[in-house]
Amino acid sequence: MAYDLHTHSALSDGTQTVDELVGEIAGTGLTGFALTDHDTCVGWTRAAELADVYGLDFMPGMEVSCATSGLSVHLLSYYHDPENTDLFAEINLARDSRITRAQKMVDLIAVDYPVTWDLVQEHVGEEATVGRPHIADALVTAGCVSTRSEAFATILTPASPYYVSHYAVDPVKAVKLVRAAGGVPVMAHPFARSRGRVASVELLEQMIDAGLCGLEINHRDNAEDDRAVLRVLAQKHNLIVTGASDYHGAGKPNRLGENTTTGQMVERIRERAGL
């Protein structure tokens, strides 16, 4: 049994509709999957319907955007209440901040590149919140860069003069909110050094003390030496260990099922969710 517990649709920053995504998953031989769009649960109902059609085991999830002291942290949440008031008060603050931030970045970029807000909007899926990936896609369309990855490595990097920060919930607080909402929090790609500065072991320990249930260790952005450190930490605290693709369709080179989670770990997630 193999599960891919980190996938994205066009409802956040993936490039496929939920229908297209689940249809592709069905052809991989995976036992099941989680839909973990950024800061939204909009796709859960449709994903569950399609999973039933294709005979897949579906897990509802979400990737929560967090930040502390200028450090970006991503938290995967499984089985939380999609109508929990406290959790989604924070999520909505972040979503609103993303829109304002994106507009400011586009204004800055437009001084030097042929990119407009209207062009960016053409790349935002229905019900999705605009973000840097959509700006990246607009830059590709305008011929400024060849790929979304190139855009993130140059024009959209945090070191770029065009970069603008946005509000995101503190990761320790996010863990507590997810747990209070009945969810199971798992830290996404903890040591993704290619993306910039990563969380310290001390921060991970603080998140664990707050109720963090697992670590996404098997991910292409975690180097093998770092995975070894994370495995020791997981064993020390009896954490759930997951693996996933972090699939975004054509938006990233990541491929479905390139890293997976075992059925045993999926059952542990469900047990923590009280299922």
N, C-alpha and C positions, 0 to 999 in steps of 0.2 A: 504494500500500500504506500503510495507516494502522493503527497499534497504540495501544491504551490500556494503558500499563504501570503503572498504579497504581489498583487496585480492591480493595474490601474486601467480605467476606461476613460473615454472622452468627457465623462462627467467631472473629471479633475484634469490631469495633464497627460492622459493616455491619448492615443490617436484613433482608437476604435470605439464604436458603440458597444454597449453591453452585449447586444446580440452577436456582434462580430467577435468580440473577445471570448465569450463562452463557446461559441462555435469552434473557434480555434483551439481552445482548451480541450474540447471534446475529441479532437484528433490527435492529442499528444499521448494518450494512454494513462494520464494522471487519474488517480482515484477521486480526487476532489481539489477544491481551490477556495481561496478567500478573495473577495473583492474588497480592496482597501484603498479606495479613492481618498484623496486628501480632504480632510475636514468636511466630509459629507457622507450620508447614508442613502442618498437618493436612488442609487442603483440596486439596492438590496432586493426589492420585490421582484424586479425583472430577472435578476441573476438567479434567484431561487427558482423561479418558474422555468427558466431555461435549463438549470441544473437537473430539474426533475425530468424534463424532456429527454436530455442526453444521458441520464443515468449517472450523474456526477454528485458527489457529496459536497454541498455548499456550506461555507462558514461565513457569516456576515462580519465584516471588519471595516476599519477606517484607519487612515494614517493621520495622526494628530501632529500638527506643526508646533514645535516648542522652541524656546530659546532661553539662554541664560548667559549673562555677561558677554553678549555678542556671539555666543556659540549656538549654532543651529543644531537642534536635536529632533529626531523623528521617533514618534512612539506609535506602534501598532496597537490597536485596541480591537478585541474580538468579543462579540456577544453583548456589548453594552446596550442599554436602553436607548433607542434612537430618539426618544422624546425627553430624555433627562434634562431638566431645566438648568441645573448648575453647569453640567458639562457643555451644553450647547450655548450657554451664555458666553463662555470663553471662545468656543468655536466661531460664533458669529462675530465676535470682536475681531478675531484674526482674519476672517473672510472679508469684513469691511475694510480692514487695514490693507489687505492685499490689493484691493481695487484702487485705493488712493495711491498706494506705493507704485503700482504698475503704471498709472497715469503719469506720475512724476518721472519715472524712469523713461517712459516713451518720450516725454517732453525733452528730456536731456539728450537722449539718443538721436532724436529727430534733428538736432542741430548739426549733426555730423553724418547721419545716414538717412536714406530715403524711406523712413518708416513712419507711419501715422497710427493714431489710435484706432481709426476705422479698419486699417489693415490688420492690426492685432486682433480686433474683435472678430474678424472673419475666421480666426483660428480657434475661437473659444466655443466649446460645445454647449448645447442647450443645457441650462441649469448648472453649468460649471462656473467656477470663480476664476477670473483672469489671473495669471501668474507669469513668472519668468519663462516657463516653457512655451507659452503662447507668444511672448515677445520673441523668443528664439525662433519659433516657426515663421513669424513675420519677417525676421531678418533673413531667413533662408529664402522665403518667397521673393524678397526684394533683391536677392543676389549678393547680400553683404557677407554671408558665410555659406559654407557648403552643407553643414549639418547642425542639428540642435546642439550636439556635443561641442562643436567648434564655437558656437555662440556662447555657451556656458564657460568655455575655457578662455574666452577673450572679452567680448563686449559685456557679458553679463556676470562676470566673476565678481565676488565681493571686493576685490582690489581695484575694480574698474571705477573711473570717475562718474560713470552712469548709475552706479549701484545705489539703491535707497533701501534702508531697512524697513521692516514692518513689525507690528505687534504680534507676539506669539506667547502663549502661556508658558510659565516656568515648568520644566520637565518633572520636577518633584511634585508640584501641585497637580500637573496633568495626570500623573500616576494615581494620585489620591482621588481625583475626579472620576477617572475611569473605573476604579474599584468601587466607588460609591454609586456609580451608575450600573453596577452589576457586570462590568466588563473585565476582561483579562488583558492586562497591559504587557506587551513584549517590546523591548527596545529594538528598533530597526537599525540594521547595519552599524553597530556601535563604533567600529573603528574604520570607517570609510575615509581613509586618509587622503585619497585622491580628490576628495571634495573640499579639503581644507582641514582646519583644526578639528580635533575630535574630543569627545568626552574623556575625562580622566577616570581612573578606576575609583577615585574618591567620589565623583559624581554618580557613578554607577552604584556604588555602595549606598549612597543617599537615596537613590531611586528604589533600590532593593528594600531599604528600611521603610520606605513609604508604601511598599506593596507591589513593586515590580515583580512580575511572575516569570518572565522569560527573556532570553536573548536570541536575536536572529544572528546566529553565528555563521551558518553556511550561506554566504552571500559573496558575490564576485568582488565586492569592494573591501572585504575583510581579508588582509593578507594572511598567509598560513601561520606565521609567527604570532600574529594578533589573535587568530582563532584559538591557538593553544592557550593564550592568556585568558581568553573568554571561557574556554572549557573548564579551566581551573576555577574560575569565579562561579560558573554555573554549578559545578560539583559542590563547591563550598556551601552554596546557598540552596542546593536542590532546586535549581531553576529549570524551567522548560527550555529545551534547545530546539530552535526552528531553523529551517533553511528555505530559501525562496529565490525567485528570479528578480523581483522588483520590476516586473514587465510593464512597459509603456507602449507596446506596439512599435511603430516605426520611430518613436521618439528617442529610443535608446537602443544600444546593441544587445541588451539583455534578452535572452530567449526563454520562453516558457519551459519550466521544468529543469532548467540548468542546475538549480539547487532545489532540494525538496525537504519536506518534513515527514517523519514517519507517522504511521497510524497511531503508534503508542503515544507520541507527543500530542497528537490531535486529541486523543482521549483525555490526556492530562489537562489540556485547555478546556475541554468541555466539563470536566470534573470541577475545575476552578470556577467555571461559570454556573455551576449548580445544575448541569443538564444530565 
